[in-house]
Amino acid sequence: QVQLVESGGGLVQAGGSLRLSCAASGRTFSNYIMGWFRQAPGKEREFVAAMRIINRSSISTYYADSVKGRFTMSSDNAKDTVYLQMNSLKPEDTAVYYCASRNYAWSTYDAQSQYDFWGQGTQVTVSS
């Protein structure tokens, strides 16, 4: 069982930046996928970014078109922690952001149904 704990959310003005963290514990697999999803009020949860990790090294990173060029996903595999650096934030980025993981590196990365473990979420609010 993998536990995921997100942190780093908050309130920021449009154009500002935030960095989210997701710390994992209890992992026994060395090949897995980590993802970030978000859910805005009244909307369905949507894919934001994902990373494939093989032998605890990041090999591929993917982004939703809506965040490409503004958000960057990175990892510290020694700490089993992933980050989401969010720059040039817009009011439409306001959402609860969730970290997710699956113990199989070759899953479809943007389908939330593929993920086995989820964090509790962290609120990001971008004011205009």
DOSEZA-862463 format. One record per residue (C-alpha): residue number from 1; z negated, x, y; residue in one letter. Coordinates in nm, 3 decimals. Example, Ala and Ser with C-alpha at 12.3 -4.5 7.8 and 13.67 -1.06 7.14 Angstrom:
1, -0.780, 1.230, -0.450, A
2, -0.714, 1.367, -0.106, S
***
This chain:
1, 0.000, 0.000, 0.000, Q
2, 0.104, 0.140, 0.337, V
3, -0.094, 0.055, 0.648, Q
4, 0.079, 0.071, 0.985, L
5, -0.098, 0.076, 1.319, V
6, 0.097, 0.049, 1.644, E
7, -0.028, 0.156, 1.984, S
8, 0.104, 0.228, 2.330, G
9, 0.207, -0.113, 2.454, G
10, 0.122, -0.237, 2.802, G
11, 0.248, -0.365, 3.133, L
12, 0.514, -0.171, 3.320, V
13, 0.751, -0.240, 3.606, Q
14, 1.123, -0.267, 3.550, A
15, 1.279, 0.079, 3.534, G
16, 0.961, 0.230, 3.396, G
17, 0.884, 0.388, 3.060, S
18, 0.647, 0.342, 2.770, L
19, 0.601, 0.524, 2.441, R
20, 0.493, 0.332, 2.134, L
21, 0.336, 0.499, 1.835, S
22, 0.313, 0.383, 1.475, C
23, 0.075, 0.569, 1.249, A
24, 0.110, 0.518, 0.874, A
25, -0.150, 0.573, 0.606, S
26, -0.161, 0.525, 0.230, G
27, 0.198, 0.637, 0.176, R
28, 0.282, 0.807, -0.153, T
29, 0.662, 0.809, -0.127, F
30, 0.856, 1.088, 0.044, S
31, 1.174, 0.884, 0.091, N
32, 1.142, 0.576, 0.308, Y
33, 1.271, 0.394, 0.610, I
34, 1.078, 0.316, 0.927, M
35, 1.183, 0.048, 1.168, G
36, 1.093, -0.107, 1.500, W
37, 1.144, -0.476, 1.561, F
38, 1.046, -0.700, 1.851, R
39, 0.983, -1.066, 1.908, Q
40, 1.002, -1.226, 2.250, A
41, 0.837, -1.564, 2.321, P
42, 1.041, -1.844, 2.172, G
43, 1.285, -1.609, 2.003, K
44, 1.331, -1.471, 1.656, E
45, 1.221, -1.122, 1.565, R
46, 1.504, -0.875, 1.618, E
47, 1.589, -0.523, 1.515, F
48, 1.533, -0.245, 1.770, V
49, 1.556, 0.091, 1.592, A
50, 1.521, 0.251, 1.249, A
51, 1.499, 0.592, 1.090, M
52, 1.576, 0.706, 0.735, R
53, 1.339, 0.974, 0.608, I
54, 1.422, 1.184, 0.302, I
55, 1.172, 1.432, 0.164, N
56, 0.969, 1.360, 0.477, R
57, 1.251, 1.474, 0.706, S
58, 1.434, 1.240, 0.939, S
59, 1.804, 1.224, 0.855, I
60, 1.945, 0.926, 1.044, S
61, 1.843, 0.708, 1.336, T
62, 1.991, 0.372, 1.432, Y
63, 1.959, 0.153, 1.740, Y
64, 2.038, -0.198, 1.844, A
65, 2.315, -0.214, 2.102, D
66, 2.075, -0.366, 2.354, S
67, 1.855, -0.053, 2.358, V
68, 2.105, 0.222, 2.283, K
69, 2.087, 0.495, 2.546, G
70, 1.748, 0.376, 2.673, R
71, 1.523, 0.392, 2.367, F
72, 1.468, 0.693, 2.141, T
73, 1.297, 0.687, 1.803, M
74, 1.135, 1.007, 1.682, S
75, 0.890, 1.112, 1.416, S
76, 0.615, 1.356, 1.336, D
77, 0.640, 1.353, 0.961, N
78, 0.340, 1.579, 0.915, A
79, 0.134, 1.304, 1.077, K
80, 0.339, 1.023, 0.918, D
81, 0.382, 0.880, 1.266, T
82, 0.691, 0.747, 1.439, V
83, 0.740, 0.691, 1.808, Y
84, 0.959, 0.473, 2.023, L
85, 1.023, 0.616, 2.367, Q
86, 1.139, 0.334, 2.590, M
87, 1.300, 0.426, 2.923, N
88, 1.471, 0.219, 3.191, S
89, 1.281, -0.085, 3.075, L
90, 1.407, -0.429, 3.169, K
91, 1.225, -0.763, 3.186, P
92, 1.424, -0.874, 2.882, E
93, 1.253, -0.597, 2.682, D
94, 0.930, -0.796, 2.708, T
95, 0.816, -0.872, 2.354, A
96, 0.567, -0.793, 2.085, V
97, 0.690, -0.476, 1.915, Y
98, 0.633, -0.430, 1.544, Y
99, 0.656, -0.122, 1.327, C
100, 0.776, -0.170, 0.968, A
101, 0.835, 0.040, 0.659, S
102, 0.996, 0.024, 0.319, R
103, 0.945, 0.270, 0.035, N
104, 1.318, 0.302, -0.028, Y
105, 1.526, 0.507, 0.212, A
106, 1.863, 0.341, 0.153, W
107, 1.775, -0.016, 0.244, S
108, 1.971, -0.208, 0.502, T
109, 1.790, -0.083, 0.809, Y
110, 1.830, -0.380, 1.045, D
111, 1.723, -0.665, 0.817, A
112, 1.354, -0.745, 0.851, Q
113, 1.356, -0.900, 0.505, S
114, 1.409, -0.552, 0.360, Q
115, 1.079, -0.418, 0.492, Y
116, 0.766, -0.430, 0.281, D
117, 0.495, -0.330, 0.528, F
118, 0.433, -0.435, 0.886, W
119, 0.197, -0.340, 1.162, G
120, 0.003, -0.588, 1.370, Q
121, 0.228, -0.553, 1.672, G
122, 0.177, -0.430, 2.026, T
123, 0.263, -0.621, 2.342, Q
124, 0.512, -0.476, 2.589, V
125, 0.549, -0.659, 2.919, T
126, 0.806, -0.554, 3.178, V
127, 0.768, -0.708, 3.521, S
128, 1.060, -0.752, 3.759, S
***
